[in-house]
Amino acid sequence: MRSDTENADGTEGVVAHDDGRTDEVDASAEGRAARRDAAVRAAVEQGLLDAGTPLVALLDVTGIRESAAGLRTAFEAVTAPGTPVLHAFAVKASPLVPVLRLLRAEGIGAEVASPGELALARAAGVEPERTVLDSPAKTPAELREALALGIAVNADNPQELARLDALMAGSGSRSPLGIRVNPQVGGGSIEALSTATATSKFGVALRDEGAREWVVRAYLDRPWLTRLHAHTGSQGIALTMMARGVAETYELAEEINRRAGRHQVDTVDIGGGLPVNFASEASTPTYGRYARLLSETVPGLFDGRYGLVTEFGRSLLAKHGTVVARVEYAKSAGGRPVAVTHAGVQVATRTVYAPASWPLRIAAYDAKGRPKEGPAVVQDVAGPACFAGDLLAQGQSLPLLEQGDYAAALDTGAYYFAHHYAYNSLPRPGIHGFTPDGTGGVTFATVRAPQTVEEIVAEAGAAHTDALLP
Ligand SMILES: Cc1ncc(COP(=O)(O)O)c(C=O)c1O
């Protein structure tokens, strides 16, 4: 569906859709598809993928680097020289230590939302001053640790701020601290990811009676509150709505500073949320487009008076991940061809349970890992789990998948294979990063080893086998 308002950013020749897709030209798309095809072929040739290992996940290292560079460049282009900008990757999108390490090498920090995510960021060597803690249910112990480490914290609500009051007293912490607000600008096409609705659980609901005044007073009473945070939503939010959320947050920062009579809020954390185009190869909307839209909508935020923090997740990784699954059986039911593969709910949980919100593109490869030719046939691509809805794709048109072929679920680098769902005790697949070797081949590096059956048994309480017996 086309949106009438999306093109309000003035970008020439861009057709925008309600779900955030646009028809912007993405120069990197062709290279990305070619690298992926080469990697699937090499994975088969190098034995990462075969009858005994029928499922792998692949990460395009070149593509991740390109996206990180694109993010940095986009904001450099719209910020005043010398503006401090921290791009903190939302670890929830790809909680993998080597990925965080790669992003760190690309100048990207970490936004964490649990003790586990903080531990991953620390294991990857992400510096405390490049780390932001944002979760909605932080315990006193988490807050204490964050303050001791000096990582930034955004308080979600008045009760959390009261905890910070107690912990800050005499602590000498260097943590930059702020409050998360919900600008209540509305939701997008996926309710579960709409964080700025009137009743969202996140942050201080800014338009509620008395809330804005409470936030301003909270700052006036606490000179150590120097940041302001909002994350207006993720996939499914129109760019214009995201920009409105940032504008509201900026206006609040200005009001606080006016009433404080000084530049107390020195940094605005604008969250993440740039949507990903799951419908085609193009990586759109681009960071450049969003950064330009923001700088036009909220010019004061970019004039050098404010430092910036961003928290992008999905848009940095999604396009660079591929799940590749062997077709174990090819059958037909009710006249519909069904390819039964090894990728289903365990690696594509959102797609399986909410297919209308999370459709995936499937690419067909033959048994040697070559892109499959042939007329498009409407077919289902099923997973291995024992329930009827375990489908990667329903009624998708692609060359007919046959036994021994491979089905690849594209754009699954964020919130998919790194978010294993242990239905049927299906194992976590191995994850391999790939890079062209410069001589026409592909080099793989293990990002996460596949889970073994022994590990599944151990994690299922094998050490406590007799625990429930009298
Ligand atoms: C506070 C916060 N920041 C950043 C993100 C990342 O969003 P996205 O992956 O859509 O960029 C999320 C996602 O849930 C979030 O809750």
PDBQT file of the ligand as one rigid body, heavy atoms in Angstrom, charges set to zero:
ROOT
HETATM    1  C1  LIG A 501      14.758   0.745  23.225  1.00  0.00    +0.000 C 
HETATM    2  C2  LIG A 501      14.991   0.111  21.907  1.00  0.00    +0.000 A 
HETATM    3  N1  LIG A 501      15.964   0.587  21.126  1.00  0.00    +0.000 NA
HETATM    4  C3  LIG A 501      16.238   0.045  19.928  1.00  0.00    +0.000 A 
HETATM    5  C4  LIG A 501      15.511  -1.039  19.444  1.00  0.00    +0.000 A 
HETATM    6  C5  LIG A 501      15.882  -1.605  18.109  1.00  0.00    +0.000 C 
HETATM    7  O1  LIG A 501      14.892  -1.480  17.186  1.00  0.00    +0.000 OA
HETATM    8  P1  LIG A 501      15.129  -1.912  15.680  1.00  0.00    +0.000 P 
HETATM    9  O2  LIG A 501      15.718  -3.274  15.699  1.00  0.00    +0.000 OA
HETATM   10  O3  LIG A 501      13.790  -1.879  15.057  1.00  0.00    +0.000 OA
HETATM   11  O4  LIG A 501      16.069  -0.911  15.081  1.00  0.00    +0.000 OA
HETATM   12  C6  LIG A 501      14.475  -1.553  20.221  1.00  0.00    +0.000 A 
HETATM   13  C7  LIG A 501      13.676  -2.689  19.718  1.00  0.00    +0.000 C 
HETATM   14  O5  LIG A 501      12.869  -3.287  20.348  1.00  0.00    +0.000 OA
HETATM   15  C8  LIG A 501      14.207  -0.973  21.475  1.00  0.00    +0.000 A 
HETATM   16  O6  LIG A 501      13.232  -1.442  22.259  1.00  0.00    +0.000 OA
ENDROOT
TORSDOF 0
